[in-house]
Amino acid sequence: MRGRYFLIALAVIVFIAMLQYPPRVPSLASGASPANTGWDGTSDFLKLLQAMGYRVYVITDWCSAYRLSKSINKSVTVVIISPEEPYSRGEVDCLVTMIQDSLSRTGHASLLVADEGPYTNPILRLLGVDAEVVSRYLVKSVRGDPYPLARLKVPNDGTYELVLNYAAKLEYWGSAELGGTTLKGNVVAAYEVKGGFKAYVISDGSVFINEVLRLNRSRYDYKGFIESLMSWLGKPSDYVVMVEGAKYVSSLNKVLNEFKASLMTGADLSKLVALFIAMLHPMVWFPIFHNIALSADMKFRELLITNEVFRLASVGLAALLILYVLNRVLGVKESVSDEALTPVSEVDIIVDTPVRREVVAGKLRLGKEDVVALYDIVNEVLKKTLGKGLEDPEVVHALASITGLDEGFLRRYVSRLRRLNEKVREGKFLPIVISWNRTARKLISESDEVLKRLGTALSEEVGIERLIRR
């Protein structure tokens, strides 16, 4: 294996290895994020919702979500699970306004909060939900560990026994009703119904994470609890579900924060180097691109539904793209004039360029300059035999008529030669070429096939000269 290919192969192997260790199963985000496929993520919860028939949106901007919701002819269920960052006043206002708008438009809306921290309390207060998470108080089991057994009630259905994980205490009052307690009597869930608005609050997000949903159905039926609860909050036929997707600290932020702290506290050089290397790991920086993609997807959906001009432009662009693909794949017959082709006659020019000598001599590696030389060879031969060069719009049909080769193949061949010639000579970025050697050899092979039909070939010792001199 040549040195260059060895280095490329080694880089690919290292990249794949980095994706595997650690963690064993790569995750795009941390915590209870719906983008996290690890044990503590909620990606399986999203799959469960979709399997139940819900249309699910992962929200990275609640103000955009509010604008989007106004164009959806369904009620809204908002789901927030263990956010790791606080909400700004503007975000809270948009989220609450969206729920209130759903109530005024459809008469219904619902909210599910599963949070052991304090970040969702401002939302509960602004919506008038008579419950609050007391995050400073850790609920423990009868054995004293942070994994208490709780009995959680779903209104109009039944009670489910589930094991919690580092749950907080929940306080409720007024019109809120008891939704669940631990065996020691600590309140961990409450629900409230006010007209067409329903709210269910659990002071622990672990009942929705991948780890528990991947357990087989047994005594602790987490999946059954979720299915029953979501059905109570709103049926798939009447509701869309909007899930919090942005309030989770990415791996990059965690590493950066630790790196800054190490600089401030005077950590030794080895730790700083280790942290710097960690920042280069794909599992650290890739979540940023994933979040950007989620945000872009939300903006696109919003514009597609709310903006008539954007919708029409998107349909038009899609139609043009389909026509382009069909044209490239199936081919469209080009119009050709009926004038006779220039007959093959004696020509006193001998075409002999470096690329031909290198092919005949069996040169091992070719480059982009050889592609340009090949273009010149083929262009000159076609002009002398057909009276039409590679840039002539009728050359494809003329070649097909003379050689009997498939017109679609010839169109792709000529187009590739033209584009690569322009790329080298005019310094264009596209098309992207991974290996000029492989590209040049493929073009030479195709050129051989074409030129043989015209009575010559690149790979023969005497070929083009014979054609041009006869």
LOVOLUM-148531 format. One record per residue (C-alpha): chain; x, y, z; residue number from 0. Coordinates in nm, 3 decimals, padded with zeros to 5 digits. Each point is the difference from the previous one (the first is absolute). Example, Ala and Ser with C-alpha at 12.3 -4.5 7.8 and 13.67 -1.06 7.14 Angstrom:
BEGIN
 mol      xx      yy      zz seq
   A  01.230 -00.450  00.780   0
   A  00.137  00.344 -00.066   1
//
This chain:
BEGIN
 mol      xx      yy      zz seq
   A  00.000  00.000  00.000   0
   A  00.143  00.337 -00.099   1
   A  00.074  00.251  00.278   2
   A -00.279  00.242 -00.087   3
   A -00.273 -00.264  00.006   4
   A  00.144 -00.146  00.318   5
   A -00.033  00.336  00.179   6
   A -00.359  00.047 -00.125   7
   A -00.095 -00.350  00.112   8
   A  00.166  00.057  00.338   9
   A -00.190  00.328  00.050  10
   A -00.331 -00.172 -00.080  11
   A  00.077 -00.281  00.246  12
   A  00.090  00.247  00.276  13
   A -00.318  00.203 -00.062  14
   A -00.217 -00.313  00.023  15
   A  00.180 -00.107  00.316  16
   A -00.061  00.341  00.159  17
   A -00.372 -00.039 -00.066  18
   A  00.003 -00.329  00.190  19
   A  00.201  00.085  00.313  20
   A -00.146  00.155  00.206  21
   A -00.297 -00.033  00.015  22
   A -00.071 -00.341 -00.146  23
   A -00.325  00.125 -00.155  24
   A  00.057  00.352 -00.141  25
   A -00.243  00.270  00.111  26
   A -00.061  00.333 -00.169  27
   A -00.074  00.184  00.325  28
   A  00.007 -00.040  00.375  29
   A -00.264 -00.035  00.270  30
   A -00.369 -00.053 -00.074  31
   A  00.027  00.153 -00.347  32
   A -00.213 -00.169 -00.268  33
   A  00.316 -00.003 -00.214  34
   A  00.184 -00.212  00.257  35
   A -00.007 -00.369 -00.093  36
   A  00.198 -00.097  00.309  37
   A -00.145 -00.154  00.314  38
   A -00.100  00.337  00.150  39
   A -00.150  00.150 -00.317  40
   A -00.364  00.008 -00.111  41
   A  00.031 -00.105 -00.364  42
   A -00.202 -00.316  00.069  43
   A -00.275  00.212  00.155  44
   A -00.031  00.186 -00.331  45
   A -00.017 -00.328 -00.191  46
   A -00.276 -00.117  00.235  47
   A -00.201  00.317 -00.063  48
   A  00.035 -00.043 -00.375  49
   A -00.103 -00.366  00.028  50
   A -00.312  00.116  00.185  51
   A -00.086  00.218 -00.300  52
   A  00.099  00.344  00.128  53
   A  00.155  00.263 -00.224  54
   A  00.307  00.097  00.203  55
   A  00.208  00.317 -00.021  56
   A  00.335  00.038  00.176  57
   A  00.015  00.365  00.102  58
   A  00.318  00.208  00.008  59
   A -00.176  00.338 -00.006  60
   A -00.337  00.043  00.175  61
   A -00.077  00.326 -00.174  62
   A  00.031 -00.171 -00.340  63
   A -00.205 -00.289  00.139  64
   A -00.276  00.243  00.098  65
   A -00.017  00.144 -00.352  66
   A -00.002 -00.352 -00.142  67
   A -00.277 -00.117  00.234  68
   A -00.238  00.270 -00.124  69
   A -00.005 -00.160 -00.344  70
   A -00.065 -00.353  00.132  71
   A -00.366 -00.095  00.029  72
   A  00.054 -00.202  00.318  73
   A  00.039  00.058  00.373  74
   A  00.348  00.009  00.151  75
   A  00.160 -00.221  00.265  76
   A  00.328  00.141  00.136  77
   A  00.248 -00.247  00.152  78
   A  00.300  00.113  00.207  79
   A  00.231 -00.262  00.152  80
   A  00.284  00.091  00.238  81
   A  00.134  00.319 -00.165  82
   A  00.358  00.082  00.099  83
   A -00.009  00.372 -00.076  84
   A -00.239  00.276  00.117  85
   A -00.262  00.160 -00.224  86
   A  00.016  00.368 -00.087  87
   A -00.307  00.214  00.060  88
   A -00.053  00.024 -00.375  89
   A  00.007 -00.379 -00.038  90
   A -00.248 -00.045  00.284  91
   A -00.230  00.264 -00.150  92
   A  00.003 -00.170 -00.343  93
   A -00.063 -00.345  00.147  94
   A -00.285  00.116  00.222  95
   A -00.153  00.210 -00.280  96
   A  00.008 -00.303 -00.229  97
   A -00.196 -00.208  00.253  98
   A -00.250  00.281  00.054  99
   A -00.038  00.044 -00.376 100
   A -00.068 -00.374 -00.037 101
   A -00.272  00.032  00.264 102
   A -00.163  00.293 -00.178 103
   A  00.023 -00.162 -00.347 104
   A -00.098 -00.358  00.077 105
   A -00.130  00.011  00.357 106
   A  00.274 -00.238  00.118 107
   A  00.368 -00.009  00.097 108
   A  00.215 -00.206  00.236 109
   A  00.334  00.006  00.176 110
   A  00.225 -00.279  00.127 111
   A  00.289  00.097  00.227 112
   A  00.242 -00.264  00.129 113
   A  00.270  00.190  00.186 114
   A  00.202 -00.040  00.317 115
   A  00.147  00.348 -00.041 116
   A -00.132  00.356  00.037 117
   A -00.002  00.114 -00.364 118
   A -00.362 -00.085 -00.083 119
   A -00.154  00.173  00.305 120
   A -00.030  00.343 -00.176 121
   A -00.203 -00.168 -00.276 122
   A -00.230 -00.168  00.252 123
   A -00.053  00.327  00.185 124
   A -00.080  00.202 -00.312 125
   A -00.250 -00.264 -00.113 126
   A -00.163 -00.002  00.343 127
   A  00.081 -00.364  00.073 128
   A -00.027 -00.056  00.377 129
   A  00.319 -00.207  00.033 130
   A  00.370  00.063  00.046 131
   A  00.314 -00.213 -00.002 132
   A  00.207  00.034  00.319 133
   A  00.333 -00.084 -00.160 134
   A  00.208  00.041  00.316 135
   A -00.178 -00.293  00.164 136
   A  00.112 -00.349 -00.115 137
   A -00.257 -00.275  00.045 138
   A  00.142 -00.329  00.127 139
   A -00.128 -00.354  00.026 140
   A -00.083 -00.184  00.323 141
   A  00.355 -00.140 -00.018 142
   A  00.148  00.347 -00.019 143
   A  00.119 -00.017 -00.363 144
   A -00.107  00.245 -00.274 145
   A -00.211 -00.262 -00.184 146
   A -00.341  00.011  00.164 147
   A -00.295 -00.207 -00.115 148
   A -00.294  00.224 -00.092 149
   A -00.365 -00.054 -00.084 150
   A -00.096  00.234 -00.283 151
   A -00.365  00.054 -00.089 152
   A -00.131  00.069 -00.348 153
   A -00.347  00.161  00.017 154
   A -00.279 -00.219 -00.137 155
   A  00.234 -00.298 -00.031 156
   A  00.189 -00.141  00.297 157
   A  00.317 -00.002  00.210 158
   A  00.348 -00.106 -00.110 159
   A  00.286 -00.104  00.230 160
   A  00.328  00.139 -00.131 161
   A  00.350  00.043  00.143 162
   A  00.121  00.361 -00.008 163
   A  00.357  00.125 -00.027 164
   A  00.110  00.305  00.206 165
   A -00.349  00.146  00.014 166
   A -00.075  00.332  00.171 167
   A -00.290  00.085  00.227 168
   A -00.315  00.148 -00.153 169
   A -00.239  00.242  00.167 170
   A -00.357  00.049 -00.121 171
   A -00.300  00.202  00.115 172
   A -00.325  00.158 -00.115 173
   A -00.167 -00.177 -00.292 174
   A  00.290 -00.240 -00.059 175
   A -00.052 -00.361  00.100 176
   A  00.238 -00.264  00.131 177
   A  00.157 -00.200 -00.282 178
   A  00.250 -00.219  00.182 179
   A  00.203 -00.066  00.314 180
   A  00.290 -00.218  00.108 181
   A -00.043 -00.278  00.256 182
   A  00.121  00.246  00.265 183
   A -00.281  00.239 -00.095 184
   A  00.203  00.263 -00.184 185
   A -00.201  00.170 -00.275 186
   A  00.165 -00.041 -00.342 187
   A -00.287  00.064 -00.244 188
   A -00.307  00.222 -00.035 189
   A -00.247  00.084 -00.273 190
   A -00.247  00.275 -00.069 191
   A -00.293  00.054 -00.236 192
   A -00.135  00.350 -00.069 193
   A -00.258  00.002 -00.275 194
   A  00.171 -00.127 -00.315 195
   A  00.349  00.022  00.153 196
   A  00.171 -00.301  00.159 197
   A  00.333 -00.005  00.181 198
   A  00.195 -00.291  00.148 199
   A  00.314  00.064  00.205 200
   A  00.249 -00.267  00.114 201
   A  00.302  00.100  00.205 202
   A  00.225 -00.248 -00.182 203
   A  00.085 -00.034 -00.368 204
   A  00.149 -00.349  00.022 205
   A -00.332 -00.175 -00.074 206
   A  00.035  00.116 -00.362 207
   A  00.367 -00.081 -00.071 208
   A  00.127 -00.268 -00.236 209
   A  00.133 -00.227  00.275 210
   A -00.344 -00.073  00.150 211
   A -00.179 -00.015 -00.336 212
   A  00.243 -00.268 -00.116 213
   A -00.099 -00.227  00.288 214
   A -00.230 -00.290 -00.080 215
   A -00.355  00.045  00.126 216
   A -00.010 -00.138  00.352 217
   A -00.106  00.136  00.336 218
   A  00.112  00.351 -00.090 219
   A -00.195  00.093 -00.313 220
   A  00.155  00.333 -00.100 221
   A -00.120 -00.028 -00.358 222
   A -00.357 -00.074  00.110 223
   A  00.006  00.299  00.233 224
   A  00.118  00.233 -00.278 225
   A -00.256 -00.127 -00.248 226
   A -00.282  00.043  00.251 227
   A  00.120  00.345  00.111 228
   A  00.043  00.136 -00.352 229
   A -00.344 -00.127 -00.099 230
   A -00.147  00.183  00.299 231
   A  00.181  00.320 -00.096 232
   A -00.132 -00.016 -00.357 233
   A -00.074 -00.254 -00.272 234
   A  00.224 -00.017 -00.311 235
   A -00.296  00.087 -00.222 236
   A -00.051  00.332  00.179 237
   A  00.345  00.105  00.126 238
   A  00.355  00.060 -00.119 239
   A  00.284 -00.045  00.248 240
   A  00.277  00.258  00.038 241
   A  00.301 -00.127  00.196 242
   A  00.274  00.216  00.151 243
   A  00.320 -00.059 -00.194 244
   A  00.238  00.286  00.077 245
   A  00.041  00.035  00.379 246
   A  00.273 -00.260  00.033 247
   A  00.370  00.067  00.047 248
   A  00.188 -00.134 -00.301 249
   A  00.317 -00.205  00.037 250
   A  00.202  00.289 -00.143 251
   A -00.127  00.243  00.264 252
   A  00.088 -00.245  00.276 253
   A  00.353 -00.048 -00.128 254
   A  00.046  00.376 -00.058 255
   A -00.120  00.081  00.351 256
   A  00.240 -00.253  00.148 257
   A  00.282  00.134 -00.219 258
   A -00.066  00.358  00.120 259
   A -00.017 -00.112  00.361 260
   A  00.330 -00.185 -00.037 261
   A  00.165  00.312 -00.142 262
   A -00.128  00.213  00.287 263
   A  00.104 -00.246  00.270 264
   A  00.341 -00.068 -00.148 265
   A -00.043 -00.362 -00.101 266
   A  00.310 -00.192 -00.109 267
   A  00.094 -00.009 -00.366 268
   A -00.098 -00.364 -00.050 269
   A -00.363  00.068  00.100 270
   A -00.021  00.303 -00.230 271
   A  00.136 -00.203 -00.291 272
   A -00.249 -00.279  00.076 273
   A -00.290  00.247  00.002 274
   A  00.118  00.158 -00.325 275
   A  00.014 -00.342 -00.166 276
   A -00.349 -00.073  00.135 277
   A -00.131  00.310 -00.178 278
   A  00.115 -00.151 -00.331 279
   A -00.206 -00.313  00.056 280
   A -00.297 -00.026 -00.245 281
   A -00.236 -00.082  00.287 282
   A  00.080  00.343  00.146 283
   A -00.048  00.231 -00.298 284
   A -00.252 -00.195 -00.211 285
   A -00.302  00.091  00.224 286
   A  00.044  00.363 -00.106 287
   A -00.073 -00.089 -00.363 288
   A -00.293 -00.217  00.112 289
   A -00.156  00.290  00.193 290
   A  00.050  00.231 -00.299 291
   A -00.177 -00.257 -00.218 292
   A -00.292 -00.022  00.245 293
   A -00.034  00.378  00.008 294
   A  00.016  00.025 -00.380 295
   A -00.262 -00.274 -00.033 296
   A -00.236  00.190  00.234 297
   A  00.044  00.325 -00.196 298
   A -00.061 -00.181 -00.329 299
   A -00.320 -00.164  00.130 300
   A -00.123  00.333  00.132 301
   A  00.057  00.175 -00.333 302
   A -00.144 -00.290 -00.197 303
   A -00.327  00.016  00.194 304
   A -00.038  00.373  00.059 305
   A  00.153  00.164 -00.310 306
   A -00.186 -00.050 -00.329 307
   A  00.282  00.144 -00.214 308
   A  00.260 -00.226  00.165 309
   A -00.227 -00.302 -00.046 310
   A -00.049  00.071 -00.372 311
   A  00.372  00.066 -00.046 312
   A  00.083 -00.330  00.175 313
   A -00.240 -00.192 -00.224 314
   A  00.148  00.166 -00.309 315
   A  00.356 -00.074  00.111 316
   A -00.091 -00.362  00.074 317
   A -00.157 -00.033 -00.345 318
   A  00.313  00.139 -00.167 319
   A  00.217 -00.236  00.201 320
   A -00.212 -00.299 -00.102 321
   A  00.018  00.105 -00.366 322
   A  00.377  00.038  00.028 323
   A  00.041 -00.347  00.152 324
   A -00.228 -00.157 -00.260 325
   A  00.197  00.175 -00.273 326
   A  00.329 -00.131  00.139 327
   A -00.128 -00.353  00.056 328
   A -00.232 -00.055 -00.295 329
   A  00.140  00.253 -00.241 330
   A -00.182  00.241 -00.230 331
   A  00.052 -00.018 -00.372 332
   A  00.183  00.302 -00.128 333
   A -00.110  00.174 -00.317 334
   A  00.247 -00.043 -00.283 335
   A  00.015  00.170 -00.337 336
   A -00.037 -00.211 -00.312 337
   A  00.322  00.118 -00.160 338
   A  00.247 -00.271 -00.098 339
   A  00.285 -00.077  00.234 340
   A  00.348  00.091 -00.111 341
   A  00.143 -00.318 -00.159 342
   A  00.318 -00.156  00.127 343
   A  00.274  00.122 -00.233 344
   A  00.372  00.045 -00.017 345
   A  00.134  00.226  00.269 346
   A  00.360  00.103  00.020 347
   A  00.004  00.047  00.377 348
   A  00.141 -00.263  00.234 349
   A -00.161  00.005  00.348 350
   A  00.264 -00.109  00.247 351
   A -00.017  00.142  00.352 352
   A  00.159 -00.099  00.333 353
   A -00.312 -00.183  00.114 354
   A  00.006 -00.230 -00.302 355
   A  00.370 -00.078  00.046 356
   A -00.059 -00.069  00.369 357
   A -00.291 -00.235 -00.074 358
   A  00.199 -00.185 -00.266 359
   A  00.301 -00.017  00.231 360
   A -00.214 -00.129  00.286 361
   A  00.064  00.291  00.239 362
   A -00.118 -00.099  00.350 363
   A -00.146  00.326  00.129 364
   A -00.194  00.266 -00.187 365
   A -00.096  00.352  00.108 366
   A -00.233  00.285 -00.084 367
   A  00.233  00.124 -00.275 368
   A -00.053 -00.334 -00.172 369
   A -00.376  00.053  00.006 370
   A  00.049  00.333 -00.180 371
   A  00.229 -00.164 -00.254 372
   A -00.258 -00.274 -00.053 373
   A -00.266  00.264 -00.061 374
   A  00.219  00.158 -00.266 375
   A  00.061 -00.336 -00.171 376
   A -00.366 -00.098 -00.014 377
   A -00.105  00.351 -00.100 378
   A  00.247  00.008 -00.289 379
   A -00.094 -00.348 -00.124 380
   A -00.372  00.082  00.005 381
   A  00.054  00.324 -00.191 382
   A  00.196 -00.182 -00.270 383
   A -00.240 -00.293 -00.029 384
   A -00.343  00.149  00.074 385
   A  00.058  00.367 -00.055 386
   A -00.127  00.063  00.354 387
   A  00.208  00.050  00.315 388
   A -00.091 -00.089  00.359 389
   A -00.159  00.340  00.058 390
   A -00.238 -00.037 -00.294 391
   A -00.356 -00.059  00.130 392
   A -00.062 -00.253 -00.282 393
   A  00.310 -00.211  00.062 394
   A -00.179 -00.257  00.219 395
   A -00.263 -00.084 -00.257 396
   A  00.259 -00.004 -00.276 397
   A  00.216 -00.244  00.197 398
   A -00.300 -00.221  00.075 399
   A -00.090 -00.014 -00.370 400
   A  00.355 -00.090 -00.110 401
   A  00.110 -00.231  00.283 402
   A -00.330 -00.166  00.093 403
   A  00.077  00.057  00.372 404
   A -00.274  00.083  00.251 405
   A -00.084  00.371 -00.016 406
   A -00.038  00.020  00.379 407
   A  00.352 -00.139  00.049 408
   A  00.141  00.241 -00.256 409
   A -00.176  00.296  00.157 410
   A  00.147 -00.082  00.344 411
   A  00.344 -00.062 -00.151 412
   A  00.011  00.329 -00.192 413
   A -00.142  00.194  00.295 414
   A  00.262 -00.145  00.235 415
   A  00.284  00.087 -00.236 416
   A -00.130  00.356 -00.040 417
   A -00.048  00.059  00.375 418
   A  00.337 -00.142  00.102 419
   A  00.175  00.200 -00.274 420
   A -00.167  00.319  00.132 421
   A  00.087 -00.093  00.360 422
   A  00.371 -00.022 -00.078 423
   A  00.031  00.281 -00.251 424
   A -00.231  00.250  00.173 425
   A  00.073 -00.101  00.361 426
   A -00.361 -00.092  00.084 427
   A -00.084 -00.172  00.328 428
   A -00.250 -00.247 -00.145 429
   A -00.010 -00.281 -00.083 430
   A  00.186 -00.138  00.303 431
   A  00.265 -00.257 -00.096 432
   A  00.127 -00.247  00.261 433
   A  00.266 -00.162 -00.221 434
   A  00.119  00.152 -00.325 435
   A  00.183 -00.323 -00.086 436
   A -00.319 -00.208  00.025 437
   A -00.205  00.267 -00.179 438
   A  00.251  00.029 -00.285 439
   A  00.018 -00.377 -00.049 440
   A -00.379 -00.031 -00.010 441
   A -00.021  00.277 -00.261 442
   A  00.278 -00.163 -00.205 443
   A -00.190 -00.330  00.007 444
   A -00.320  00.172 -00.116 445
   A  00.193  00.198 -00.263 446
   A  00.148 -00.324 -00.129 447
   A -00.348 -00.141 -00.045 448
   A -00.112  00.307 -00.193 449
   A  00.313  00.038 -00.214 450
   A  00.010 -00.367 -00.096 451
   A -00.340  00.048 -00.165 452
   A  00.163  00.278 -00.203 453
   A  00.287 -00.226 -00.108 454
   A  00.267  00.080  00.261 455
   A  00.086 -00.039  00.368 456
   A  00.219  00.162  00.263 457
   A  00.146 -00.324  00.125 458
   A  00.130 -00.129 -00.336 459
   A  00.353  00.082 -00.112 460
   A -00.119  00.130 -00.335 461
   A -00.349  00.136  00.014 462
   A -00.084  00.365 -00.020 463
   A  00.277  00.068 -00.252 464
   A -00.143 -00.267 -00.230 465
   A -00.350  00.146  00.024 466
   A  00.109  00.357 -00.059 467
   A  00.239 -00.077 -00.285 468
   A -00.233 -00.223 -00.203 469
//
